[in-house]
Every structure is written in structure tokens, then in C-alpha cells.
Amino acid sequence: MSTDDAPLPRPSSAALDAVLGRPLPVLDHGFVRVIDYMGDDTAVVQAARVSYGKGTRAVSEDRALIRYLMRHRHTSPFEMCELKLHVKMPIFVARQWIRHRMASVNEVSARYSVLDTEFYLPAPSALAAQSANNKQGRGAVLEEGAATEVLALLKRDAEQAFSSYTALLDEAGLARELARLNLPLSAYTQWYWKIDLHNLLHFLALRLDPHAQWEIRAYAEVISGLVAGWVPHSHAAFVDYRQQAFTLSRGALDVVRRLVRGESVDKASSGLSAREWAELMAALERPEA
């Protein structure tokens, strides 16, 4: 066998190997578990160069190339890396999660399996009133007395639903696919989720955002930590150019140019909508992390 025909070593990540198969807890009964992975930062670089020249360039050059790819939104090299996760989450989180369609998913089926009697109960600090200015967000945290009442109501309803579920299965002999009808959105489901790095970073960009629901952010934070250990250069570039960056529209860029020239610009003279102006000012005034 010639040198060119010799099998290439499989890229490995010490950070992922250390947690492979181990459930990382999220919420009260949920977890994220790494099942398998393919590629690493080197795979991104090799795909961009269409070369197997690992070790022929300095790490600093590889890092610079990855940052260039991320900065200029060259996405296909990041698709060369994949991550397969086993995730256990409340059904309402799963329904948000599945909106990210560029992944392969196999979910446990309650038509074939009897679901465990497990349901999500928020911590009191996660119970909040409806936001006054965000139709799909939370506002002020409930006071202790109100939070206690809400938790008791949520627990009572979930326990009753699972009690009925068990009775329908065991006493009425109802088919599993029908017995599940009354189960709450707080019930837990599980799936295997395999996704490439490009689409995984898009998932993180949306689900790590402060506007995302707190429960799915909890999962995103755990996954972000895994990605940081797996592909540190790609993750750092993602943080710098996506997660903690701000994209300027043509109008916003014109405002910034005028401000740099020392011109006085206010909302009325900016040419931006009230919301665009507020977002731009918030980004420019954001304190250093």
C-alpha cells in the first residue's frame, strides 16, 4: 500500500471523549448526552483547502482561516463536522427545538413505548408574569406566594394527567397511541439529534439569545460548552462574529459613519425605524463583557 493509500487517523476530541455517553443534566429530569461526533477544527480547514495537509501549517494559520470563513459566512466547510446527541427534554421544548429542520431526528414514540411518569416543574425563579412589551416572553418573576400556588397547580394537573394515562393503559386497555392524548406539554420526551456544525451554530445563535425561552436556553448553554471543547477555534469565531456581534443594515452603517465623522445624529434624522434605532443604540452602548 502506498503512503497515499494509507488510512487517515480519525480526528478525536479529548473534551468530547471525556463525556461520551455521560448524561449532562439540564432542568429537573432532562439531559444532553454525546453519542458520537465526526471531525474537528482541522476538518473545517481541510475542507476549505480541499487538502489532507494536516500539520503542514501553523495552528495560528488554521485559526485565522476559520475566522475568515466565519467572518465571511463561508458555511460549507463547517458542514464537514457533525455531532450526534441524545437529548431528553419537556415536550414544549422539543416543539421549539424541532423548528431547526436541518438535522436528523429520531424521537421516542409513545405509540410503541410507555412514557415514564416524569414532567417538568420550573424552579420558582423561572416563574414570571407575561411581559408587557414582548408577546412571547416573560416579565417580572412572581412573588413567593404566587409562585407556590402556580407550582402546586402545575404539579397537581400533571400528576392527574399521568394517573389517567396509567389507568387508560392498565385498566381500560386503551391503545398506547390513544392513551397519550391527555398528557401535558410538561411531559418529557427523548430523541437522537444529529446535526452538522454549521447548522448547530445557527441553532446556538438563536437559542442562546436572551429572547429565547429560558428552558431551551438551558440546553443551548450545555451544548455550547460541548462545542467549545470540541472545535475551540470554530466556537471562538462563532462567539466573536455571530453570538456577540451585531449586523449593520445599510442605514445603520450610514448612521455609524456619520457618528464617526462627529456628526450629531438622532432618531429623527437617522432614517431608521424606532425599533432599528433602539437596537442600534443598544448595540453601541453595550458594555464590554
N, C-alpha and C positions, 0 to 999 in steps of 0.2 A: 504493500500500500504506500503510495506516495505521501509526502507531507501534506499536500493539498487535499488529499482524501481522508486525512486523519479526522476522527470525530472531534467536534468542538466541545469544550467543557461547558456544562450548564451553568449559567450565571446564578449565583447564590447571594442571599441577603442574610447576614448574621442576625439582623434585627427581626426579620420575619421568621427565620428558622427558630429563634428563641421562643416565639409564641405560637408556632404552628400547632394547630389542633387544640389550643387552650382557649376556652371562652373568656372574653374580656367583658365584665359586667357593664350593663347600661340599664338605666331606670331600675325598677324593682325586681323584675323577673327576666329582663332581656339580656342579650349578649351579642357580641361580634366575635366570630371565630375565623381565623385564616385557615383555609383548606389547601390552597395551592397558589402559586404565582409563577409568572414567566417574565424573564427579562429584568433589567435594572437600568441605571443611568447609561451604562455602556451600550445597551441595546438601542437606546434613543440616538446616541451618537453614531453608532454603526449604521443605523437605518438612514440617517441624514447623509452619511458619506458613502453609503452603499459599499461598505468595506468591512472586512473582518480584522482590521489592523489594530486589535486591542493591544494596548501597551506601547504603541508606536508614537503616541503623542502624550504630552504632559496632561496631568489631571486638570490643570488650570485652563488648558485649551478646550478640553471636553466641557468643562463648566461654562466657559464663555460661549461655546456653540449652543449648549442647551438654553442658555439665557437669551441668545439671539433668536432661537427657534420660538421660544415662549413670547418674546417681545414682539415678534413679527407674525405671530399666530400661524406658524407652520405646524400644523397639527398632526399630520400623518406619522412622523417619527415617534410621537408619544403613543400611537396606537400599537406599537410593537411590544409594549409591556401589558400584561394582563394580571388581574387579581381575582381570585375566587374566594368568596366569603360565605360563611354560614351565619345568618342573622336571625335573631328572634326578637320580635317587636310587636307592640299592640297593632291591631288591625287598622286603626285610624292612621298610624304612622306608615304602615305598608301602603295604604291607598295614596298617600302623598308621594312616597318613595317610587312607586311604580310609574309615576309620571315621567321618570327618566327612562326613556324607552330603549336607549342604545346599550342594552345589556341582555344577557341570557339569564332567565329566571326559572327556577322550579320551586313552587310553593307546596307546602304540605296540604293535602286535600282532606277536608272534613267529610267528603263523600266516602273515603276509604278508611280514615283514621278517626278515633275518638279523641277530641281535644282535651288536653289537661285542664283541670279547674284552676286556671290562672288568669288574672286580669290585672290591668294597670290601675294603681291608685296614685295620683300625684302627691308629692310632698306638699305640705301646707304652703311653703314658699312659692310653689308653682301655681297656686290657685289665685287667679286675678280676675277682675271685672273686665267687661268688654271695653276696649279702647274707644275713646270719644272721637278720635281722628283717624283710626285705622279699622276699616270694616272687617278685616280678618286677623286682628291682633288683640293683644291683651293690654290692659291698663294697669291700674293700681292693684297691688296684692290685697287680697281680702283680709279683714281683721280676724283675729284668732277665733272669736266665737262663730263668725260666719263660715270660716274655713272648716271648723269642726263639724258644723251642720252639713256642709256640702260633702265632705268626705264620708260621713255616715250615710248620706243619701246614695252616693255613688256605690259604696260598698254593699248596701242593702239591695239595690237593684241588680248589681252584678251577681251577688250570691243567689238571688231569686232566679235569675236567668239560667245560671248553671244548674241549680236544683231542678228546674223544669226540664232542662236539656237531659239530665241524667234520668229523670222519670220518663221522658218520651222514649229514650233508648231502652231502658231496662224494664219498665212496667208496661208501656204501650207497645213496645216492639217496633216503633216507628223507624223507617229507613234513616240512616245517618245523614243522607243528603237533605232530609226534611227536618230532622231533629235540631239541626243547627240554626234554623231560621230565626229564633229569638235571641241568639247570642249577641252580646253587646259589642260595640266597636272597641271597647277596652280589652277584649279577649286577645290573647297572644296567638300569633301565627309565626311560622318559620319558613325560610327559603334559602336556597343556594343562589348566589348572585355573582355572576362572572362578568367583568367589565374591563375594557382597555383603559389605559392610563389617561388618555385624552378625555374620554367621556367621564371618567371618575373625577378628574379635576373640575370638569364642568359641574358635576353633582356637588362637589365640595364648595365651589364658588357660590352656588345658590343656597345650599343648606347650612353653610357656616355664617351666612349673612344674618345680622341682628334681626331682620324682619322675618326670618324663617321661624316656624313654630319651635318652641323650646325643646320639645321631646325629640324631634328629628335632628335638631342641632346637637343634642347629646350624642347621638350615633355618629354624626358627621365629625365631631371632635375626636372620637376614638379612632375613626378611620383615617382622619388627617394625621394623627400620631403614627399610625402604621405606615402611611405613605411617606412621611418624613424619614422614617428609619429605612424604608425600602429603597427609595430613589431620592436621596437628600438634595442633590443638585436640582432635579426637576421640581421638587417640592419648594425649595427656596425661591426658584424662579417664579413659580406659581404665586407664592405669597407676595413677592415684590411687584409682579406685573399684572396680577389678577385680583387676588383677595384683598390686598391693601392698596390697590391702585384705583385711579378714578379716570374714566374715559371722557375726554372732552369732545363735545359736538363742535361743529364749525363756529356756531355762535358763541359758545363758551370759550373756545380758543381765542376768538376775537376779543372777548372781554379781558382775558388774561393778558393778551398782548397790550391792550390799552392800559391796563393797570401797571404793567412792567414799564411802559413809557412814561408813567407818572400821571396819567390822565385820571380824572375823577369820574367814576362810573357808579351809577346807582341802578336800582331795578328798573326804573322807568326808561333809562337811556341804554340799557343793556341789550334790548331786543329779545330777551329771554322771557319765557312764561314765569309766573310767580313760583311755580314748583321748581323749574330748572334753575332759577336764580337762587332759591333757598338751598338746593342741593349743591350748587357750585360754591356758595359761600360756606356751607358746612364742610365741604372738602378742603377748601383753602384754609379754614380756621382749625382743622382737625389737629389736636395736639400730637406731638411725637409719641410713638409707642414706647 
